[in-house]
């Protein structure tokens, strides 16, 4: 049996991509166990989720209002990119 440690903290926030084609970290800054990332419903184009080098050609695509849930154990959090500057995501993470 694997011992499981109950999560103790929930973090939430929002992140915007100022310049399209420029990757932005969610900025959580600590190891996370899981995260749900939701593209803002007011976005006009896609958001891309992935590792530090995420781009339109390689990222997981989120259309406006869509979300993705990740069960992970990473020191560095997922990154995002966007088709349009000033658009972004909200997130909720368990650490």
FENNORQUI-V928939 format. One record per helix or strand of 2 or more residues. SS is the DSSP state (2 for helix, 1 for strand). FROM is the first residue (numbers start at 1). TO is the last residue. If there is no record, write none. Layout:
SS	FROM	TO
SS	FROM	TO
This chain:
1	10	17
1	24	25
1	32	39
1	47	50
1	60	62
1	67	74
1	79	82
1	87	94
